[in-house]
Amino acid sequence: MSDEISAYKKIGERRFRETSGLYFEDFQPGDVYEHRPGRTVLDADNVWFTLLTMNTQQVHFDRAYADHTEWKDLLVDSTFTMAVLTGMSVRTVSAKVVANLGWDKVRASAPVFAGDTIYAETEVLSKRESKSRPTQGIVTVFTRGLNQKGDEIMSFERTMLVHKRGHGPEEAAGY
């Protein structure tokens, strides 16, 4: 593989189509992808997500209650943080997945508050051919979330089943 991974597919003379995601062959253990842009968390994001998921922990949506905790502020729901970090990595890491197989070793290492900006980076840990699906492979990555100060706020491993080049829905649909 070259030192550059193309984000565009040439489809005609001076015409290119944006692409996303890596095929199984593109993943190399040790490679690290920084995901941009960052995402600033708003009070509304936290309150809506908490209420939509029926999380009744008051520290996420009741400011008067949160003011009396050690944090003295509303905490962002950690499952929201995990969802944002996963989402930030999709364009590169999982746009060509068949399925997510699981999240492991999830660590919430620092609190997140409304107003914090979250960034993510993902390191490829391992990959192997699928034993039962010859057109796919299994990739495990480690994703870290960082706040605007560079402090790690969360980390997790994620394992995915990924299409091999020439075998994804894009090829079948003519994308």
VENUR-V773861 format. One record per backbone hydrogen bond with DSSP energy under -0.5 kcal/mol. NH is the residue of the N-H (numbers start at 1). CO is the residue of the C=O. E is the energy in kcal/mol with one decimal. If there is no record, write none. Layout:
# VENUR-V773861
NH|CO|E  NH|CO|E
This chain:
# VENUR-V773861
6|4|-0.6  9|17|-2.7  11|15|-2.0  12|15|-1.3  15|12|-1.9  17|9|-2.6  19|7|-2.9  21|91|-2.2  22|92|-1.2  24|163|-2.3  26|23|-1.7  27|23|-0.8  27|24|-1.0  30|124|-3.0  31|28|-2.5  33|122|-3.0  35|33|-0.5  35|120|-2.9  36|34|-0.5  39|118|-2.1  41|116|-3.0  46|42|-1.8  47|43|-2.6  48|44|-2.7  49|45|-2.4  50|46|-2.5  51|47|-2.5  52|48|-3.2  53|49|-2.0  54|51|-1.1  55|50|-2.4  56|54|-0.8  58|56|-0.7  60|57|-1.8  61|58|-1.2  62|58|-2.7  63|61|-0.7  66|62|-2.9  67|63|-2.5  68|65|-1.6  69|66|-1.9  72|66|-0.7  72|69|-0.7  73|66|-0.5  75|59|-2.1  76|112|-3.2  80|77|-0.9  81|77|-1.7  82|78|-2.3  83|79|-2.0  84|80|-2.7  85|81|-2.5  86|82|-2.4  87|83|-2.7  88|84|-2.7  89|85|-1.2  89|86|-0.6  90|86|-0.7  90|87|-1.0  91|87|-0.5  92|89|-0.5  93|89|-2.7  94|89|-0.8  94|90|-0.7  95|90|-1.1  97|94|-1.3  98|161|-3.7  99|161|-1.3  101|159|-3.3  102|159|-1.3  104|157|-2.7  107|155|-2.9  109|107|-0.9  109|153|-0.8  110|153|-1.4  115|41|-3.5  116|113|-2.3  118|39|-2.8  118|116|-0.5  119|146|-2.8  120|35|-1.0  121|144|-1.9  122|33|-2.7  123|142|-2.8  124|31|-2.6  125|123|-0.6  125|140|-2.5  126|140|-1.8  128|138|-2.2  130|136|-1.8  136|133|-2.0  137|162|-2.4  138|128|-3.2  139|160|-2.6  140|126|-2.6  141|158|-2.7  142|123|-2.7  143|156|-3.0  144|121|-2.9  145|154|-3.4  146|119|-2.6  147|151|-2.3  150|147|-2.2  153|145|-2.8  154|145|-1.1  155|107|-2.0  156|143|-2.0  157|104|-3.1  158|141|-2.3  159|102|-2.6  160|139|-2.9  161|99|-2.8  162|137|-3.4  162|160|-0.6  163|96|-2.2  164|135|-2.5  167|164|-2.0  171|168|-0.6  172|168|-1.4  173|169|-2.5  174|170|-0.7  174|171|-0.6  175|170|-2.9
